[in-house]
């Protein structure tokens, strides 16, 4: 059973790295301006979200049940319901399913 879970996880990582994201631009009202590149952290995110907004090359979503796996240093984070999560639109690879509000993406998160 453990090897099946690891296999599924590896497949998701491979898919997320290989398929570019297509996101429709919305009428977002959030302005996000990171002050330095130190505020961007590479991660793999997956789970349910709601309230997608876009502005200035950034996407902000509200977590419903969202997880992030950070690359360096390696860590895993769970975003509880209602937590805003922001990432660079042009660094995102994977899929965002807007009809069911589910995503799995390789992104640079704003932290």
Backbone torsions as a table, in degrees:
resi	resn	phi	psi	omega
1	UNK	NA	-40.6	-178.9
2	UNK	-63.6	-38.8	-180.0
3	UNK	-68.8	-30.2	176.1
4	UNK	-66.9	-42.8	179.1
5	UNK	-63.2	-44.6	177.9
6	UNK	-62.6	-41.2	178.5
7	UNK	-62.5	-43.3	178.0
8	UNK	-63.6	-43.9	179.6
9	UNK	-61.5	-43.9	178.6
10	UNK	-63.6	-40.8	177.4
11	UNK	-61.7	-43.1	177.8
12	UNK	-61.7	-41.1	177.8
13	UNK	-63.1	-42.3	179.5
14	UNK	-65.4	-42.6	179.0
15	UNK	-64.5	-43.5	-178.1
16	UNK	-63.6	-32.7	-179.0
17	UNK	-81.1	-17.8	-172.8
18	UNK	-100.7	-21.6	-172.0
19	UNK	-113.2	120.6	179.6
20	UNK	-71.3	151.6	-178.9
21	UNK	-86.0	141.5	172.6
22	UNK	-120.9	118.0	-178.0
23	UNK	-127.7	131.6	177.2
24	UNK	-77.4	142.5	-179.3
25	UNK	-76.9	131.6	178.5
26	UNK	-106.0	-178.9	176.8
27	UNK	-95.3	64.9	-178.0
28	UNK	-69.6	153.1	-179.7
29	UNK	-120.7	15.4	-178.0
30	UNK	-101.7	130.6	176.6
31	UNK	-106.6	122.0	-178.2
32	UNK	-126.5	123.2	179.5
33	UNK	-133.7	96.7	178.2
34	UNK	-64.7	140.7	-177.2
35	UNK	-83.8	-20.0	178.1
36	UNK	-157.0	166.7	-179.9
37	UNK	-71.5	-12.9	177.2
38	UNK	-66.8	-15.9	-179.3
39	UNK	-86.6	-3.4	178.1
40	UNK	-104.1	131.9	-177.8
41	UNK	-133.1	126.4	-179.0
42	UNK	-69.5	135.3	-177.4
43	UNK	-154.9	163.4	170.7
44	UNK	-111.4	120.5	-179.5
45	UNK	-116.6	147.1	177.8
46	UNK	-155.5	152.6	177.8
47	UNK	133.2	-165.9	-177.3
48	UNK	-94.9	145.3	179.9
49	UNK	-143.0	173.2	174.9
50	UNK	-150.8	172.2	174.4
51	UNK	52.7	64.5	177.6
52	UNK	-79.0	127.4	173.8
53	UNK	-132.3	150.4	179.9
54	UNK	-131.7	146.4	173.9
55	UNK	-170.1	137.7	174.8
56	UNK	53.4	39.2	176.9
57	UNK	80.9	9.4	179.0
58	UNK	-120.8	147.0	175.7
59	UNK	-114.5	132.7	175.0
60	UNK	-119.1	129.2	177.1
61	UNK	-124.5	159.0	175.7
62	UNK	-105.5	124.6	-176.5
63	UNK	-69.7	139.2	169.3
64	UNK	-107.0	-52.1	173.0
65	UNK	-152.7	85.2	-169.8
66	UNK	-120.2	138.4	179.3
67	UNK	-121.2	147.9	175.6
68	UNK	-130.9	135.5	173.7
69	UNK	-115.0	111.7	-178.8
70	UNK	-85.1	144.7	-176.9
71	UNK	-79.4	-56.2	-174.7
72	UNK	-137.6	120.6	-11.4
73	UNK	-70.3	148.9	-175.6
74	UNK	-63.0	128.4	174.4
75	UNK	-159.9	161.4	178.8
76	UNK	-123.7	134.2	-179.0
77	UNK	-130.9	139.5	172.9
78	UNK	-106.8	127.7	176.4
79	UNK	-96.6	115.7	-179.8
80	UNK	-70.1	166.3	-179.0
81	UNK	-52.2	132.2	176.3
82	UNK	92.2	-7.7	-179.7
83	UNK	-74.6	126.5	176.0
84	UNK	-76.6	135.1	179.3
85	UNK	-124.6	126.6	-176.2
86	UNK	-120.5	137.0	177.4
87	UNK	-146.7	159.7	179.3
88	UNK	-72.0	127.3	-177.6
89	UNK	-62.7	-39.7	-171.5
90	UNK	-84.5	-1.5	175.7
91	UNK	-107.4	1.6	-174.1
92	UNK	-86.0	128.9	175.1
93	UNK	-128.7	131.2	-179.7
94	UNK	142.3	-145.1	-178.5
95	UNK	-134.2	140.8	169.2
96	UNK	-121.8	115.1	178.3
97	UNK	-95.7	102.8	-174.0
98	UNK	-75.6	-28.0	-179.2
99	UNK	-70.8	-32.7	178.7
100	UNK	-110.4	4.3	177.6
101	UNK	52.6	49.5	177.0
102	UNK	-125.5	145.1	178.4
103	UNK	-144.9	155.2	163.5
104	UNK	-143.8	117.3	-171.1
105	UNK	-140.8	148.6	166.4
106	UNK	-99.6	119.6	-170.8
107	UNK	-140.6	172.6	165.4
108	UNK	-108.7	105.3	-178.4
109	UNK	-79.3	144.9	172.8
110	UNK	-85.8	116.6	-178.4
111	UNK	-119.3	NA	NA
